[in-house]
């Protein structure tokens, strides 16, 4: 898996176009989005989707105007975070009925459409304070205008969005990053009474000034921007994740765990390198995952002067034996696609296993960005299920156990692919790609998408329990607009993730590099107070 970064979309009036990024072989940031779109009246038909019958958290989201899909994407991300704590229901805010909040332990409102008219019933129920509410982003001014005594009760009055450069948020004494493209602003305040409203996190402007990023008073918590836009490792989205513990698991104990994955193991891997990695990790008592590609393919002969190659693991007995050795030394299998490339084309590089996408089309543009183009031509649930079946058969023919965990090549696949694969392998060890349609029941829309990292195990809208990879991988040489990532930077990202009181730091490592580098990363993360655990033990945590 290589690191790729798709080109950001064009900016629209009063709208932010979030950059899409795949960094350190993983998706980083959200897709093309419009955060401050001109609104229209709410009320378009939409569907309610419940994660379980006895839901305890409700996620409400904006659904008006041409950017309704954006509200749904943010809601799907917020719902995934809420799934870590139990069951959830997602509902367009325009369909809110009076008294609904009383049925839930907590509510999350995701404001993404500027000035979407909110139902009076919803605002009145928030003000009644029967349920803890986390309000994110837009339209807090509608709530404050609803209550003449809002300042006296909650200690703050919202102002306007401060759009001056802000590249950091401080929380629990840690300085968390904020992506440079996040120019849509952070809420400023006309009034703030800190004897009533507690500032939970501060946005740090580049000019040295600070403004409240998150505040809490009574049963209302407010975050003054959209933290699920422009998500990068070690950034301010971790504050959102940790604040959910206050609402949904206030008694949670402090605990910090880590997982590591050995990446892109195929018939062309070095058996000696695989055994070396296994020995070094076993000597430290570190369990690990092994991401296996059952069939190596080079249909264009990119690695052998035009001579095509195709080698299955069953035809590479020394590699298969090395994988079995890894399992004996504490490894567990992750199925990393079937061939980790697509057909006989460059997708986007050279058609070679490990370099190219398998379930999605992509190309490299003139600025050396990798641009995602959409699902492959034959994409369907049946196509994905067949590809999965072929991969599992090849694992069996190589004499390897059946994997219970999946990982997309380059973390990219369509909703149809995800649904099909999750029916057989319902655990994924990866970053997340979300598409509109799952919550509203409007069908798959692959023209927009949101890429996220999670700081703990979640269950997504496609049926996967997702074990997180969220701090990246060692990258010694920059390419595709991606910078070098050192072992020290990976450790620093793990350190930032410690603000999440029960978080999991996940990373991966290519065995083509010196295993001593892996030891440096593992030892550094341990010094930050993390304990390494097996993927299987984590996968059982999501409801």
C-alpha positions in Angstrom: 0.0 0.0 0.0 1.4 3.4 -1.0 0.5 6.8 0.3 -1.8 8.8 -2.0 -3.5 12.2 -1.7 -6.4 13.1 -4.0 -6.7 16.6 -5.3 -9.0 19.0 -3.3 -12.2 20.0 -5.0 -13.0 23.6 -6.1 -14.2 25.9 -3.5 -17.8 27.2 -3.7 -19.3 30.5 -2.4 -19.8 30.3 1.4 -18.6 26.8 1.2 -15.5 25.0 2.2 -14.2 22.3 -0.1 -12.5 19.9 2.2 -9.4 18.2 0.8 -9.4 14.5 0.3 -6.3 12.8 1.4 -4.8 9.4 1.6 -1.7 9.7 3.6 0.7 7.1 4.8 -1.2 4.6 2.7 -4.4 5.7 4.3 -7.3 8.0 3.9 -6.9 11.2 5.9 -9.4 13.9 5.2 -12.9 14.5 4.1 -14.1 14.6 0.6 -15.3 17.6 -1.3 -17.8 19.4 0.9 -19.6 22.6 1.3 -19.9 23.7 4.9 -21.6 27.1 4.6 -24.0 26.4 1.8 -26.9 28.8 1.1 -29.8 27.0 2.8 -33.3 26.3 1.6 -36.3 25.3 3.6 -36.0 21.9 5.4 -38.4 19.1 5.0 -37.4 17.0 2.0 -38.3 13.4 2.4 -35.7 11.4 4.3 -35.5 8.2 6.2 -34.6 7.3 9.8 -32.1 4.6 10.3 -31.6 2.9 13.7 -28.5 0.9 14.7 -30.4 -1.1 17.2 -34.0 -1.2 18.6 -32.9 0.0 22.1 -30.9 3.0 20.9 -29.5 5.2 23.7 -27.9 8.0 21.6 -29.6 9.9 18.8 -27.7 11.7 16.1 -29.6 14.6 14.4 -28.3 16.2 11.3 -29.1 18.9 8.8 -30.8 17.8 5.6 -31.8 20.9 3.6 -30.4 22.5 0.5 -28.0 21.2 -2.1 -25.5 20.0 0.5 -27.8 17.7 2.5 -25.4 14.9 1.6 -22.8 16.6 3.7 -24.9 16.6 6.8 -25.5 12.9 6.3 -21.8 12.2 6.0 -20.9 14.0 9.2 -23.8 12.3 11.0 -22.6 8.9 9.8 -19.2 9.7 11.3 -20.6 10.9 14.5 -22.8 7.8 14.7 -19.8 5.6 14.2 -18.1 7.3 17.2 -21.3 6.9 19.2 -21.4 3.2 18.3 -18.4 2.6 20.5 -20.6 3.2 23.5 -23.8 1.4 22.5 -26.7 1.6 20.1 -27.6 4.7 18.1 -30.3 6.2 15.9 -29.7 8.8 13.2 -32.5 11.2 12.1 -32.7 14.3 9.9 -33.4 17.2 12.3 -36.3 18.4 10.1 -38.2 15.2 11.2 -37.7 15.7 14.9 -40.8 15.2 17.0 -41.4 16.8 20.4 -40.3 14.7 23.3 -37.9 12.5 21.3 -34.8 13.4 23.3 -36.3 11.9 26.5 -35.8 8.4 25.0 -32.1 8.8 24.9 -29.1 9.1 27.2 -27.5 11.6 24.9 -28.0 13.5 21.7 -25.6 14.8 19.1 -26.7 17.5 16.7 -24.4 18.0 13.7 -24.9 21.5 12.3 -23.6 21.6 8.7 -26.0 23.8 6.8 -25.7 27.5 7.7 -29.0 28.8 8.9 -31.1 25.7 8.3 -34.3 26.5 10.1 -34.5 24.1 13.1 -37.8 22.8 14.5 -39.0 24.6 17.5 -39.8 21.3 19.1 -36.1 20.3 18.9 -34.8 23.5 20.3 -37.4 23.5 23.1 -36.4 20.0 24.1 -32.7 20.9 24.2 -33.5 23.9 26.4 -35.6 21.6 28.6 -32.4 19.8 29.5 -33.9 16.3 29.9 -31.0 14.8 28.0 -27.3 15.6 27.6 -26.7 17.3 24.2 -23.5 17.8 22.2 -24.1 20.5 19.6 -21.5 20.7 16.8 -20.9 23.6 14.4 -23.7 25.6 12.8 -27.0 27.1 14.0 -26.2 27.4 17.7 -27.4 31.0 17.3 -30.9 29.7 16.6 -30.9 28.0 19.9 -29.6 31.0 21.8 -32.2 33.2 20.2 -34.9 30.8 21.3 -34.2 31.5 25.0 -34.2 35.1 26.3 -32.2 33.8 29.4 -29.7 31.8 27.4 -26.7 33.8 28.6 -27.7 33.6 32.2 -28.4 29.8 32.0 -25.5 28.7 29.8 -22.9 31.4 30.2 -22.2 32.2 26.5 -23.7 33.9 23.5 -22.4 32.8 20.0 -20.9 35.5 17.7 -19.5 34.8 14.3 -17.0 32.4 12.9 -13.4 33.6 13.2 -11.8 32.7 9.9 -8.3 33.8 10.7 -5.6 31.1 10.5 -6.0 28.5 13.3 -3.7 25.5 13.2 -4.0 24.0 16.7 -6.4 23.2 19.4 -5.3 22.6 23.0 -7.1 20.0 25.2 -6.0 18.4 28.4 -2.6 20.1 28.1 -2.0 18.6 24.6 -1.6 20.6 21.5 -3.6 19.0 18.7 -3.2 19.9 15.0 -5.9 21.6 12.8 -5.5 21.1 9.1 -4.3 24.2 7.1 -7.2 23.9 4.7 -9.8 24.2 7.5 -10.6 27.9 6.7 -14.3 27.7 7.5 -13.6 29.2 10.9 -14.2 28.6 14.6 -17.0 30.2 16.6 -16.2 33.4 18.5 -18.4 34.6 21.3 -20.3 37.9 22.0 -20.3 37.0 25.6 -18.7 34.3 27.8 -19.2 33.9 31.5 -16.6 31.4 32.6 -18.2 31.1 36.0 -21.1 29.4 34.2 -19.6 28.0 31.0 -16.5 25.8 31.3 -14.1 26.0 28.4 -13.1 22.5 27.5 -10.7 23.2 24.7 -9.0 26.2 23.1 -8.4 27.1 19.5 -5.0 28.6 19.0 -4.8 31.3 16.4 -1.5 31.8 14.5 -1.2 35.3 15.9 -1.0 33.9 19.4 -4.6 34.6 20.5 -6.8 31.9 21.8 -10.6 31.4 21.6 -12.9 28.8 23.1 -13.1 25.7 20.8 -15.5 23.7 23.0 -17.6 24.9 26.0 -20.0 23.2 28.4 -22.7 24.5 30.7 -25.3 22.4 32.5 -26.4 19.6 30.0 -25.2 21.4 26.8 -21.8 21.0 25.2 -20.9 23.1 22.2 -18.1 22.6 19.7 -17.5 25.7 17.6 -16.6 24.1 14.3 -17.0 20.8 12.4 -14.3 18.5 13.8 -15.0 15.7 11.3 -13.8 17.9 8.4 -10.1 17.7 7.4 -9.3 14.9 9.8 -5.6 14.1 10.1 -3.7 11.9 12.6 -3.3 13.6 16.0 -5.8 16.4 15.3 -8.6 18.1 17.1 -11.2 15.4 16.1 -9.8 13.5 19.1 -11.4 16.1 21.4 -14.8 15.2 20.0 -14.2 11.5 20.6 -13.1 12.1 24.2 -16.0 14.3 25.0 -18.4 11.5 24.1 -17.1 9.6 27.1 -18.6 12.4 29.3 -22.0 11.9 27.7 -22.1 8.2 27.2 -19.5 6.5 29.5 -18.5 9.0 32.2 -17.2 6.2 34.4 -14.8 4.9 31.8 -11.3 4.2 33.2 -8.1 5.5 31.6 -6.6 3.0 29.3 -4.3 3.2 26.3 -3.8 0.3 23.9 -2.0 -0.1 20.6 -2.1 -2.4 17.6 0.4 -3.0 14.8 -0.1 -4.5 11.3 2.6 -5.9 9.0 1.6 -4.7 5.6 1.4 -6.0 2.0 2.6 -9.6 2.6 2.4 -11.5 -0.7 4.1 -14.2 -2.7 6.9 -11.8 -3.5 7.7 -11.0 0.1 11.0 -12.0 1.7 10.6 -15.0 4.0 13.6 -14.0 5.9 12.3 -10.5 6.5 8.9 -11.8 7.7 10.6 -14.2 10.1 12.8 -11.4 11.4 9.8 -9.1 12.1 8.0 -12.0 13.9 11.0 -12.7 16.0 11.6 -9.1 17.1 7.9 -8.5 18.0 7.6 -11.9 19.8 10.7 -11.0 21.8 8.9 -8.0 23.0 5.7 -9.8 23.7 3.9 -7.7 21.1 1.0 -9.4 19.2 0.6 -8.2 15.6 -1.6 -8.5 12.5 -0.3 -9.7 9.1 -2.0 -8.2 6.1 -1.8 -10.9 3.4 -2.5 -10.5 -0.3 -3.3 -14.0 -1.6 -2.2 -13.5 -5.3 0.6 -11.3 -6.6 -0.1 -9.9 -10.0 2.0 -7.8 -12.5 0.0 -8.1 -15.7 1.9 -5.4 -17.5 5.3 -6.7 -16.6 6.3 -3.5 -14.8 8.8 -5.3 -12.6 10.3 -7.6 -15.2 11.0 -5.8 -18.5 7.5 -6.3 -19.8 7.1 -10.0 -18.8 3.7 -10.4 -17.0 3.7 -12.3 -13.7 1.0 -13.9 -11.5 2.0 -15.9 -8.4 -0.3 -17.2 -5.8 0.8 -17.9 -2.2 0.3 -21.6 -2.8 3.1 -21.4 -5.4 5.4 -19.7 -3.0 5.8 -22.3 -0.2 8.6 -20.5 1.6 6.5 -17.4 2.0 3.5 -19.4 3.1 5.7 -21.2 5.7 7.0 -17.8 6.9 3.4 -16.6 7.3 2.6 -19.7 9.4 5.7 -19.0 11.4 4.5 -15.4 12.1 1.2 -16.8 13.3 3.1 -19.1 15.7 4.9 -16.1 17.0 1.8 -14.0 17.9 0.5 -12.9 14.5 -3.1 -13.0 13.3 -4.3 -12.8 9.7 -5.9 -9.8 7.9 -7.1 -10.4 4.3 -5.7 -7.4 2.3 -7.8 -7.8 -0.8 -7.3 -10.5 -3.5 -4.6 -9.0 -5.7 -4.2 -5.4 -4.4 -4.4 -4.2 -8.0 -7.1 -4.0 -10.7 -7.0 -5.9 -14.0 -4.4 -5.0 -16.6 -4.3 -1.3 -16.2 -2.4 1.4 -14.2 -4.6 2.1 -11.2 -3.0 4.5 -10.7 0.7 3.5 -10.9 1.8 0.3 -12.8 -0.8 -2.5 -12.2 1.5 -4.2 -9.6 0.2 -5.9 -6.5 0.7 -3.6 -3.4 1.0 -0.4 -5.5 -2.4 -0.1 -7.0 -6.1 0.1 -5.9 -8.2 -3.0 -6.3 -11.8 -1.9 -5.5 -11.7 1.7 -6.7 -10.3 3.6 -9.8 -7.7 6.3 -9.4 -5.2 8.3 -11.5 -2.2 10.6 -10.8 -2.7 14.2 -12.0 -0.2 16.6 -13.3 0.5 18.0 -9.8 1.4 14.5 -8.6 -1.8 14.1 -6.6 -3.7 10.8 -6.6 -7.3 11.5 -7.6 -10.0 9.0 -6.8 -12.3 8.4 -9.8 -15.0 6.1 -8.5 -15.9 2.4 -8.3 -14.5 0.0 -10.9 -16.7 -0.6 -13.9 -18.0 -3.9 -12.8 -18.6 -2.9 -9.2 -21.5 -4.6 -7.4 -22.1 -6.6 -4.3 -21.9 -9.8 -6.3 -18.6 -8.8 -7.9 -17.1 -7.9 -4.5 -18.4 -11.1 -2.9 -16.9 -13.2 -5.7 -13.5 -11.5 -5.3 -13.6 -12.1 -1.6 -14.5 -15.8 -2.2 -11.5 -16.2 -4.6 -9.2 -14.6 -2.0 -10.4 -16.9 0.8 -10.0 -20.0 -1.5 -6.4 -19.0 -2.2 -5.6 -18.6 1.5 -7.0 -22.2 2.0 -4.9 -23.6 -0.9 -1.8 -22.0 0.6 -2.5 -23.9 3.9 -3.3 -20.8 5.8 -6.1 -20.3 8.3 -9.2 -18.4 7.2 -8.8 -14.7 8.1 -11.5 -13.1 10.2 -10.4 -9.5 9.5 -10.4 -7.5 6.2 -8.5 -4.5 5.0 -9.2 -2.6 1.7 -6.2 -2.0 -0.5 -5.5 1.7 0.0 -8.7 1.7 2.2 -10.9 2.4 -0.8 -14.1 0.5 -1.8 -17.7 1.3 -2.7 -20.7 1.0 -0.3 -21.7 -2.1 -2.3 -18.3 -3.7 -1.8 -18.4 -2.9 2.0 -21.8 -4.4 2.5 -20.9 -7.5 0.6 -17.6 -8.1 2.3 -18.9 -7.3 5.8 -21.5 -10.1 5.4 -18.6 -12.6 5.4 -15.8 -10.8 7.3 -17.4 -8.3 9.7 -14.2 -6.9 11.1 -12.1 -4.4 9.3 -8.7 -3.1 10.4 -8.4 0.2 8.5 -9.5 3.8 8.2 -13.0 4.6 7.1 -14.6 5.8 3.9 -18.2 6.9 4.1 -20.6 7.7 1.3 -24.0 9.4 1.4 -27.2 7.4 1.2 -26.9 4.9 4.0 -28.7 7.0 6.6 -31.3 8.7 4.3 -32.0 5.5 2.4 -31.5 7.3 -0.9 -29.2 4.8 -2.5 -25.4 4.9 -2.8 -23.9 8.2 -3.9 -20.2 7.8 -4.7 -19.8 11.3 -6.1 -19.1 12.5 -2.5 -17.4 10.8 0.4 -15.8 11.3 3.8 -12.6 9.8 5.0 -12.1 9.4 8.7 -9.8 7.9 11.3 -11.3 6.6 14.6 -9.5 6.5 18.0 -11.3 3.4 19.2 -13.3 0.4 17.8 -16.6 1.4 16.1 -19.3 -0.2 14.1 -20.0 1.6 10.8 -23.1 2.0 8.6 -22.0 -0.9 6.4 -21.9 -3.6 9.1 -18.2 -3.6 9.9 -16.7 -3.5 13.3 -13.7 -1.2 12.5 -10.4 -1.6 14.4 -8.6 1.7 13.9 -5.5 2.5 12.1 -5.0 6.1 13.0 -1.4 7.2 13.3 -0.1 6.1 9.9 3.2 4.3 8.9 6.9 4.9 8.4 7.5 6.8 5.2 11.3 7.4 4.5 10.9 9.1 1.1 8.2 11.7 0.1 6.0 11.0 -2.9 2.6 12.0 -4.2 2.7 15.2 -2.2 3.1 13.1 1.0 5.9 14.1 3.4 8.4 11.9 5.2 7.0 10.2 8.3 9.6 9.3 10.9 9.4 6.9 13.8 9.4 9.9 16.1 6.4 11.4 14.3 4.4 8.2 14.7 5.2 8.2 18.4 4.2 11.8 18.7 0.8 11.0 17.0 0.3 8.2 19.6 1.2 10.7 22.3 -1.5 13.1 21.0 -4.1 10.3 21.0 -3.6 9.9 24.7 -6.2 12.7 25.2 -8.8 10.0 24.4 -9.3 8.3 27.8 -9.7 4.8 26.3 -8.1 5.1 22.9 -6.3 2.7 20.6 -3.3 3.7 18.6 -3.1 1.7 15.3 -0.2 1.8 12.8 1.3 -0.4 10.1 4.8 -1.3 8.9 6.1 -2.6 5.6 8.6 -5.5 6.1 10.7 -4.3 3.2 12.2 -1.8 5.7 14.7 -2.6 8.4 12.9 -4.3 11.3 15.0 -2.2 13.7 12.9 0.8 12.7 9.8 -1.2 13.7 11.4 -1.8 17.1 12.0 1.9 17.6 8.3 2.7 16.9 7.0 -0.1 19.1 9.3 0.9 22.0 8.5 4.6 21.6 4.8 3.9 21.7 5.2 1.8 24.8 7.1 4.6 26.5 4.0 6.7 26.0 2.1 4.3 28.2 0.5 2.0 25.6 0.0 -1.7 25.9 0.0 -3.7 22.6 -2.9 -6.0 22.1 -4.2 -8.4 19.5 -6.7 -7.3 16.8 -9.0 -10.1 17.7 -9.4 -8.9 21.3 -10.3 -5.4 20.1 -12.8 -6.6 17.5 -15.0 -8.0 20.2 -15.6 -4.6 21.8 -17.9 -3.0 19.3 -21.6 -3.6 20.0 
